[in-house]
C-alpha cells in the first residue's frame, strides 16, 4: 500500500503488534523504509482480563531494537 502512496495503520493488542510481527516489521517496514503506523492497545499488564497471551512487558524494547522504528 505504501508503494502507491497510502499510509497504512495497523492496530491490535500490543503483544500482537510487537512480539508476533517483529520479523515482518523489520523486513517489510523498517528495511524497506515504508511509512506504516503501528498502534498497540492494552500495553504491559493492562490486558489482564484477556489473559497472559495478550500481555506484553517487552513491547517497547522489541520495537526500539529494530533500526528505523520510532517509538
C-alpha positions as CSV (number, residue, x, y, z in Angstrom):
1,X,0.0,0.0,0.0
2,X,2.8,2.4,0.8
3,X,4.2,1.9,-2.7
4,X,1.0,3.5,-4.0
5,X,1.1,6.5,-1.6
6,X,-1.2,5.2,1.1
7,X,-0.2,5.5,4.8
8,X,-1.5,2.3,6.4
9,X,-2.3,2.0,10.1
10,X,-2.0,-1.3,12.0
11,X,-3.9,-1.7,15.3
12,X,-4.2,-4.6,17.6
13,X,-3.2,-5.7,21.1
14,X,0.4,-4.6,21.9
15,X,1.6,-8.2,22.2
16,X,0.5,-9.0,18.7
17,X,1.8,-5.7,17.3
18,X,5.3,-6.2,18.7
19,X,6.2,-9.8,19.5
20,X,4.2,-11.6,16.9
21,X,5.1,-9.4,13.9
22,X,8.6,-8.3,14.9
23,X,10.2,-10.0,11.9
24,X,7.7,-8.6,9.4
25,X,8.2,-5.1,10.9
26,X,11.9,-5.4,10.5
27,X,11.9,-6.7,6.9
28,X,8.7,-5.2,5.4
29,X,8.6,-1.9,7.2
30,X,12.0,-0.9,8.6
31,X,14.4,-2.2,6.0
32,X,12.0,-1.3,3.1
33,X,11.7,2.2,4.6
34,X,7.9,2.1,4.5
35,X,5.6,4.7,6.2
36,X,3.4,2.5,8.4
37,X,1.9,3.4,11.7
38,X,1.5,0.7,14.4
39,X,-0.8,1.2,17.3
40,X,-0.8,-1.3,20.1
41,X,-3.6,-1.3,22.7
42,X,-3.6,-2.6,26.2
43,X,0.2,-2.4,26.8
44,X,2.1,-4.3,29.5
45,X,-0.3,-5.8,32.1
46,X,-3.3,-3.7,31.3
47,X,-4.8,-6.5,29.3
48,X,-5.3,-8.5,32.4
49,X,-8.9,-9.6,31.6
50,X,-7.7,-11.1,28.3
51,X,-5.1,-13.3,29.9
52,X,-1.3,-13.7,29.7
53,X,-1.3,-14.2,25.9
54,X,-2.4,-10.6,25.4
55,X,0.2,-9.1,27.8
56,X,3.5,-7.7,26.7
57,X,6.1,-6.2,29.0
58,X,8.9,-6.1,26.4
59,X,6.9,-4.3,23.7
60,X,8.9,-1.1,23.7
61,X,12.2,-3.0,23.9
62,X,11.4,-5.1,20.8
63,X,10.4,-2.1,18.6
64,X,13.4,0.0,19.8
65,X,15.7,-2.8,18.8
66,X,14.6,-2.6,15.1
67,X,16.6,0.0,13.2
68,X,14.5,2.8,11.8
69,X,11.5,2.3,14.0
70,X,10.4,5.3,16.0
71,X,8.6,4.6,19.3
